[in-house]
Amino acid sequence: MPGALDLGLPARVPAPVPGDLPSRITIWEVGARDGLQNESAVVPVEVKLEFLDRLADAGLTTLEATSFVHPKWVPQLADAAELLAGLKKREGVRYPVLVPNERGLDRALAAGVEHIAIFGSATETFAGKNLNRTLDEQFAMFEPVVTRARAEGLDVRGYVSMCFGDPWEGPVAADQVVSVGKRLLDMGCSQLSLGDTIGVATTGQVDALLDGFIAAGTSLDALAVHFHDTYGQALANTVAALRRGVSTVDSSAGGLGGCPYAESATGNLATEDLVWALNGLGIETGADLGKLADTSAWMAQRLGRPSPSRVVQALRG
């Protein structure tokens, strides 16, 4: 559409930031790991490396690069060691990796990784299906990973999945999520990412969960949010979390990623959609929207399908 490009890249709104919103947020970009992990066709490592380099060039400073999960479970990420060996690291950019257990930590340490993440569950059923552990047993698996990683000087993030709803158990109580999250923080995780794994959360649920963490004495600086857009609520839920004081948001360039546990799940919150909205609120992200849209359009071509991001569609057709 004529003029769409100019309309899509306005100067940042000069209005003052409302008092209940942060002046700047950190985008935790998960496209290269969470976004690509469910792709059926293996993406060449050279494409992944260029993807990460383009994302860094677009101003993103936290790029979750890959995972050291066993290739049997996630064939797409079987090239984790090769990818990290070929990565052109940029000053000021973090490249965390997901590790499932001590064997994964061994591989991460051998690759010179400085930031790792572990992936826990807020529900009994998903802990069994995803980790082959009970809800309590998952902590016994994570404890030596976190302890060793911290002793080696690594930063450790904890993901908590199924924070709002579980496809087998239904709605998840906020106090159950808080209990799991507190155990991970007490174990040594520096940050929790609260995941709406099947994309069913509403803004009221977001408020209730953050209230629970506040009541338990958790600083909101230690929390991040990770929303899927199954019901089109990811951006609204993110803004609700920002209004409460959260300042780290997980997103995926181009909206890459899906959820195998929810029919019609449209994947992660698109980084471009997030940046468009926050630019309009005067919130700094450090991201160049034009370069992000170019990168996601480029990756969509390599995946052979349009980008699901509405902003990418509007800017790049």
Secondary structure, DSSP 8 states (H G I E B T S, - for coil): -TTHHHHHS-----S---TTS-SB-EEEE-IIIIITTT-SS---HHHHHHHHHHHHHTT--EE--EE-S-TTT-GGGTTHHHHHHH----TT-B--EE--SHHHHHHHHHTT--EEEEEEESSHHHIIIIISS-TTHHHHHHHHHHHHHHHTT-EEEEEEE-SSEETTTEE--HHHHHHHHHHHHHHT-SEEEEEETTS---HHHHHHHHHHHHHTT--GGGEEEEEB-TTS-HHHHHHHHHHHT--EEEEBGGG----TTSTT---B-BHHHHHHHHHHTT-B----HHHHHHHHHHHHHHHTS----HHHHHHH-
